[in-house]
Amino acid sequence: MNKIIAIQGAEGSNHHKVARDFYGAAIQLKECMSFDVLVDSLLDNSANVGIMALENTIAGSIIPNYALIDKNDLHIVGEQYLNIHHHLMALPNQKLEDITEVCSHPMALLQCKEFFKKYPHIKLIEDVDTAEVAKRISKNNLKGVAAIAPKIAAEIFELEVIEDEIQTIKDNATRFVIVQTEKPNNGKDAINKASIKFQLDHKRGSLAAILNVLSDCKMNLTKIQSLPVIETPWKYSFFVDVTFDEYEAYEKAISIIKIMAAEFKVLGAYKNGRR
């Protein structure tokens, strides 16, 4: 049976591109307009796996998604890094001068703000999803309207790219994780990265002690993110990503941290997407 893959956004979005890169072109999508809906589709078994953006080199961590993964006991089974490219697209045979409106997600508009300063005749309109706009332009034959979206959207909806790479900062990447409700059977040979979560008592040096354990066990710390514990003011959970060369060293590290920390949890052990 083919996997049903839940993505945030519509067909032709960056989440769709990640799903295709990770699982191949022959996939069945479930489009979700929010990450909450995406998680619900996993919990009610209407989707098998979900694709969630987790951090961006410009915008930083998408903190609510850490909380969603933790609260709903989802397992991270893999990750994918995607360079973000913004392209201006519209119905064929139109020039930039013909465009009067550009609709897109607020983040895409923000990341392309410098480009549009040169074209004051174009009105910028916020919308829910980049690819959804591209689909609407194609379906309703909207002339004079353009979308900011990945090239995959232009291919799917038969639009023409008017301008390539209009983002202000050219080196912009997002890390996506693949999540599911069931614990995966990732083979130890394929695992060289893990995401863990723990809480610590509010004592001097408690976090430093954990970091020393990771260092002693030859773990490479690639990410640390703190989130407040809602029920307990001034207490924090830490979400940590580590990479490693030997699975046995990772097992040793988590066995020690389990003793030292409170509320310890492995969110996922998987293959490093940057190797």
VEXDREN-2710 file (C-alpha; in Angstrom, 1 decimal):
% VEXDREN-2710
k/r/px/py/pz
1/MET/0.0/0.0/0.0
2/ASN/1.3/3.5/-0.9
3/LYS/2.0/5.9/1.9
4/ILE/-0.3/8.8/2.3
5/ILE/1.9/11.8/3.0
6/ALA/0.5/14.8/4.8
7/ILE/2.1/18.1/3.8
8/GLN/1.5/21.6/5.1
9/GLY/0.3/23.6/2.1
10/ALA/-0.8/22.6/-1.3
11/GLU/0.5/20.5/-4.2
12/GLY/3.4/22.5/-5.7
13/SER/4.6/23.8/-2.4
14/ASN/8.1/23.3/-0.8
15/HIS/6.6/20.7/1.5
16/HIS/5.4/18.8/-1.7
17/LYS/8.9/19.1/-3.2
18/VAL/10.4/17.6/0.0
19/ALA/7.9/14.7/0.0
20/ARG/8.8/14.0/-3.7
21/ASP/12.6/14.3/-3.0
22/PHE/12.3/11.9/0.0
23/TYR/9.8/9.3/-1.3
24/GLY/9.9/9.8/-5.1
25/ALA/7.3/11.2/-7.6
26/ALA/4.7/8.4/-7.2
27/ILE/3.2/9.6/-3.9
28/GLN/-0.3/10.2/-2.6
29/LEU/-0.6/13.6/-0.9
30/LYS/-2.9/14.9/1.8
31/GLU/-2.9/18.7/1.7
32/CYS/-3.2/20.4/5.1
33/MET/-3.6/24.2/5.5
34/SER/-2.0/24.2/8.9
35/PHE/0.5/22.1/11.0
36/ASP/-2.2/21.4/13.5
37/VAL/-4.4/19.8/10.8
38/LEU/-1.4/17.9/9.6
39/VAL/-0.8/16.4/13.0
40/ASP/-4.5/15.6/13.3
41/SER/-4.3/13.6/10.0
42/LEU/-1.6/11.5/11.5
43/LEU/-3.4/10.9/14.8
44/ASP/-6.7/9.9/13.0
45/ASN/-4.7/7.6/10.5
46/SER/-5.9/9.5/7.4
47/ALA/-2.2/9.9/6.6
48/ASN/0.8/7.6/7.3
49/VAL/3.6/10.2/7.5
50/GLY/3.9/14.0/7.7
51/ILE/6.4/16.5/6.4
52/MET/7.0/19.4/8.8
53/ALA/9.3/22.4/8.4
54/LEU/11.3/22.8/11.6
55/GLU/13.9/25.6/11.1
56/ASN/15.0/28.1/8.5
57/THR/18.4/29.8/8.1
58/ILE/16.7/33.2/8.1
59/ALA/13.6/32.9/10.3
60/GLY/15.2/30.5/12.8
61/SER/13.3/27.7/14.6
62/ILE/9.6/27.1/14.0
63/ILE/9.0/26.7/17.7
64/PRO/5.3/25.7/17.7
65/ASN/6.3/22.6/15.6
66/TYR/8.7/21.4/18.3
67/ALA/5.8/21.5/20.7
68/LEU/3.4/19.7/18.3
69/ILE/5.9/16.9/17.8
70/ASP/6.5/16.5/21.6
71/LYS/2.9/16.9/22.8
72/ASN/1.6/14.4/20.3
73/ASP/4.4/11.9/20.8
74/LEU/5.4/11.9/17.1
75/HIS/8.5/10.1/16.0
76/ILE/11.0/11.8/13.7
77/VAL/12.0/9.2/11.1
78/GLY/14.1/11.3/8.7
79/GLU/15.0/14.8/7.6
80/GLN/15.5/16.8/4.4
81/TYR/17.2/20.1/3.8
82/LEU/15.9/22.3/1.0
83/ASN/17.3/25.4/-0.5
84/ILE/14.5/27.9/-0.8
85/HIS/14.0/29.5/-4.2
86/HIS/11.3/32.1/-4.9
87/HIS/10.2/32.5/-8.5
88/LEU/7.6/34.9/-9.9
89/MET/5.1/33.0/-12.1
90/ALA/2.0/33.8/-14.0
91/LEU/-0.1/32.6/-17.0
92/PRO/2.0/32.3/-20.2
93/ASN/2.8/35.2/-22.5
94/GLN/2.8/37.9/-19.9
95/LYS/5.6/40.3/-19.0
96/LEU/6.4/41.9/-15.7
97/GLU/4.8/45.1/-16.8
98/ASP/1.5/43.3/-17.3
99/ILE/1.4/42.2/-13.6
100/THR/-0.6/44.3/-11.3
101/GLU/-1.0/42.0/-8.3
102/VAL/1.3/39.4/-6.6
103/CYS/-0.3/37.1/-4.0
104/SER/1.8/34.9/-1.8
105/HIS/2.4/33.7/1.8
106/PRO/3.5/36.6/4.0
107/MET/7.0/35.1/4.6
108/ALA/7.6/34.7/0.8
109/LEU/6.6/38.4/0.3
110/LEU/8.9/39.5/3.1
111/GLN/11.8/37.5/1.6
112/CYS/11.3/39.1/-1.8
113/LYS/10.6/42.7/-0.6
114/GLU/13.7/44.3/-2.2
115/PHE/12.8/42.9/-5.6
116/PHE/9.4/44.6/-5.6
117/LYS/10.7/48.0/-4.6
118/LYS/11.7/48.3/-8.2
119/TYR/8.1/47.8/-9.4
120/PRO/5.8/50.1/-7.4
121/HIS/2.9/49.4/-9.8
122/ILE/2.6/45.9/-8.3
123/LYS/0.3/45.5/-5.4
124/LEU/1.5/42.8/-2.9
125/ILE/-1.3/40.7/-1.3
126/GLU/-0.9/38.2/1.6
127/ASP/-2.4/34.8/1.0
128/VAL/-2.4/31.4/2.9
129/ASP/-0.1/29.4/0.6
130/THR/2.3/30.0/-2.2
131/ALA/1.3/27.0/-4.3
132/GLU/-2.4/27.5/-3.7
133/VAL/-2.1/30.9/-5.4
134/ALA/-0.4/29.3/-8.4
135/LYS/-3.2/26.8/-8.6
136/ARG/-5.9/29.5/-8.4
137/ILE/-4.2/31.5/-11.2
138/SER/-4.2/28.5/-13.5
139/LYS/-7.7/27.3/-12.6
140/ASN/-9.4/30.7/-13.0
141/ASN/-7.2/31.9/-15.9
142/LEU/-6.3/35.1/-13.9
143/LYS/-4.3/37.5/-16.0
144/GLY/-2.3/40.3/-14.5
145/VAL/-1.9/38.3/-11.3
146/ALA/1.4/36.5/-10.3
147/ALA/2.4/34.0/-7.6
148/ILE/5.7/33.6/-5.8
149/ALA/6.2/29.9/-5.6
150/PRO/8.7/27.0/-6.2
151/LYS/9.3/25.9/-9.8
152/ILE/7.5/22.7/-9.1
153/ALA/4.3/24.8/-8.9
154/ALA/5.0/26.3/-12.4
155/GLU/5.4/22.7/-13.8
156/ILE/2.3/21.3/-12.2
157/PHE/0.0/24.3/-13.0
158/GLU/1.5/25.1/-16.4
159/LEU/2.5/28.6/-15.5
160/GLU/5.4/30.6/-16.9
161/VAL/8.3/31.9/-14.7
162/ILE/8.6/35.6/-15.4
163/GLU/11.5/36.2/-13.0
164/ASP/13.9/33.6/-11.4
165/GLU/15.4/33.8/-7.9
166/ILE/13.7/37.0/-6.7
167/GLN/14.5/36.4/-3.0
168/THR/16.7/39.0/-1.3
169/ILE/19.0/36.6/0.4
170/LYS/20.1/33.9/-2.0
171/ASP/21.4/31.4/0.5
172/ASN/18.2/30.5/2.3
173/ALA/17.5/26.9/3.4
174/THR/14.9/25.1/5.5
175/ARG/15.2/21.9/7.4
176/PHE/12.2/19.6/7.2
177/VAL/11.5/16.5/9.3
178/ILE/9.5/13.4/8.4
179/VAL/7.2/12.4/11.3
180/GLN/4.9/9.5/12.1
181/THR/2.9/8.1/15.1
182/GLU/4.6/4.7/15.1
183/LYS/8.2/4.2/16.3
184/PRO/10.3/3.5/13.2
185/ASN/12.5/0.4/12.6
186/ASN/15.5/2.4/11.4
187/GLY/18.5/0.1/11.3
188/LYS/21.4/1.1/13.6
189/ASP/23.7/1.2/10.6
190/ALA/21.6/3.9/9.0
191/ILE/21.3/6.1/12.2
192/ASN/23.8/8.9/12.7
193/LYS/21.6/11.7/14.1
194/ALA/19.1/12.0/16.9
195/SER/16.7/14.5/18.4
196/ILE/16.2/14.4/22.1
197/LYS/14.2/16.4/24.7
198/PHE/14.8/16.8/28.4
199/GLN/14.0/19.0/31.4
200/LEU/16.5/20.0/34.0
201/ASP/16.3/21.2/37.6
202/HIS/17.0/24.9/38.0
203/LYS/20.5/24.4/39.4
204/ARG/23.8/26.0/38.4
205/GLY/25.7/24.0/35.9
206/SER/22.9/21.4/35.2
207/LEU/22.9/22.2/31.4
208/ALA/26.7/22.3/31.3
209/ALA/26.9/18.9/32.8
210/ILE/24.6/17.4/30.1
211/LEU/26.6/19.1/27.4
212/ASN/29.8/17.7/28.9
213/VAL/28.3/14.2/28.6
214/LEU/27.5/14.7/25.0
215/SER/31.1/15.9/24.3
216/ASP/32.7/13.1/26.3
217/CYS/30.6/10.6/24.2
218/LYS/31.8/12.3/21.0
219/MET/28.3/13.7/20.1
220/ASN/28.4/16.7/17.8
221/LEU/25.7/19.2/19.0
222/THR/24.0/20.7/15.9
223/LYS/21.0/22.3/17.6
224/ILE/19.8/23.3/21.0
225/GLN/16.4/25.0/21.5
226/SER/14.7/25.8/24.8
227/LEU/10.9/26.0/25.3
228/PRO/9.1/27.1/28.5
229/VAL/7.2/24.4/30.4
230/ILE/3.7/25.9/30.3
231/GLU/2.5/24.5/33.6
232/THR/5.7/25.5/35.5
233/PRO/6.9/29.1/35.3
234/TRP/10.6/29.6/34.7
235/LYS/11.2/25.9/33.9
236/TYR/12.4/24.9/30.5
237/SER/12.5/21.9/28.2
238/PHE/15.5/21.6/25.9
239/PHE/15.3/20.1/22.4
240/VAL/18.7/19.0/21.2
241/ASP/20.0/17.5/17.9
242/VAL/23.2/15.5/17.9
243/THR/25.2/13.7/15.2
244/PHE/27.6/10.9/15.8
245/ASP/29.7/8.3/14.0
246/GLU/29.1/5.3/16.3
247/TYR/25.7/4.2/17.5
248/GLU/27.2/2.7/20.6
249/ALA/28.5/6.1/21.7
250/TYR/25.0/7.5/21.2
251/GLU/23.5/4.7/23.3
252/LYS/26.0/5.4/26.1
253/ALA/25.2/9.2/26.0
254/ILE/21.5/8.8/26.3
255/SER/21.8/6.1/29.0
256/ILE/23.7/8.7/31.2
257/ILE/21.4/11.6/30.3
258/LYS/18.4/9.6/31.3
259/ILE/19.7/9.4/34.8
260/MET/20.7/13.1/35.0
261/ALA/17.6/14.7/33.4
262/ALA/13.9/14.8/34.0
263/GLU/11.2/14.1/31.4
264/PHE/13.8/12.6/29.0
265/LYS/12.5/11.6/25.6
266/VAL/14.0/10.5/22.2
267/LEU/12.0/12.3/19.5
268/GLY/13.8/10.3/16.8
269/ALA/17.0/8.6/15.7
270/TYR/17.5/8.7/11.9
271/LYS/19.9/9.4/9.0
272/ASN/21.5/12.8/8.9
273/GLY/20.0/14.7/5.9
274/ARG/23.2/16.7/5.3
275/ARG/25.4/13.7/4.5
END
